[in-house]
Amino acid sequence: MTIPKNEPRSELVSRVATIVLGELGSGGLTHRAVDQRAGLREGSTSNLFRTRSALVAAVCEYLTRHDLGQMREAAERFARRPGGTVQQAAAELAGIVEAWADENATYTCARLELFLIARRDKAVAADLGRARQAFRAFTAQWLDTLSAGAATHAASLMAYMEGLTMLQLFHPGERLSRKRMESGLARLLTAMLAS
């Protein structure tokens, strides 16, 4: 595995743990598996994250930063366009879905594994709840840039994007083209802004 120069060890371990969780599932996420995948000496991961719970929490925190970062980049591109339209916003949102279902599919699978872990682990459920609040707040803020008061639809937009991501990721025979995703998102945004 290629390790970016100057990547802090905790960041490397969190990133690799996310990949291991996404590829091998919950049962495959062990300190040893992360050490091996990252090319680290055995025990390196457990020195940073002593327990499995701590390792899972690191994955949750890493994924939240990564995915919110993608959303921020999309929002910044949108903001740089003078007089941003609903169609331009829809294009940016479709790009996020496309990334989550394609080049970041392993991360999306890791996020789904976290949801399953959270069904039985209250600490993980609390971490995911905080992450969801951060996503909702960011989505609300972005919607408000389109139209004052549109923030109330943040949860609905998030649910739509999650559904699109699952369709793209798990139902290859039903995948939507980028154009169709943009069209559907534009219709949804238009309806949200009109209400």
C-alpha angles and dihedrals in degrees: 000000000000112000115205113239114267093006106157112245092239090054092049092050093046092049094047092045088055090053092047091050092048094048103036103025128227094311091055096052104102133143089244093051091052092048091051095046093047093045092240130144113268110270095031094109094046090051088061100034108026098191136036088245090057090049092050090048089052090053091050092050093046093049092048092053092045097048095041087050090057090050092049091051090052092048091049092051089050092048091053090061111088112239095002112214133213088252091055091049090049090051091054092047091048088052090056091051090047091052093047091051098041125023092016097039091119089056090049090052089050089053090052090050088053090054089054092047089049091059087071103024119066094194092056089044089054092048091050090046090056090046090051091051089053091050092047092049092050093046090049091051091051092048090052090058087061095047134348110256095021089111089087088075096058095107092050093050090049091051091050092050092047090051092049090050092052091048092050094044103042106026107054093170091058100041115142123228117246088252092055092048091051091048093051093046091048091052091048093048091047091053091047093051092048095054 
